[in-house]
Amino acid sequence: MEEIPFEQVRSLLCEVLSLEGREAELDGDSPLLGAIPEFDSLAVMELLTALERRLGIAIDDQEIDADDFLTLGRLYRFVLERQRQAG
């Protein structure tokens, strides 16, 4: 199974948060929770749903930890772990 590209996760995040034009500003070290006003608890749930639907991964509620949403890089690693579990 081919690894999900970082750019795809970043693009999906920007789409869910309506951050058009800011995608290029975000890298693996970019803070998310607490740093992006649009990234609230409702947005987290919307993002998780979008990740499951678009990337074909399954996310169990018990696997969710706020630390996974501290930076874009941590979110990406979270997605890759879910992909490996599915594969």
Secondary structure, 3 states (H helix, E strand, C coil): CCCCCHHHHHHHHHHHHCCCCCHHHCCCCCECCCCCCCCCHHHHHHHHHHHHHHHCCCCCHHHCCHHHHCEHHHHHHHHHHHHHHHC
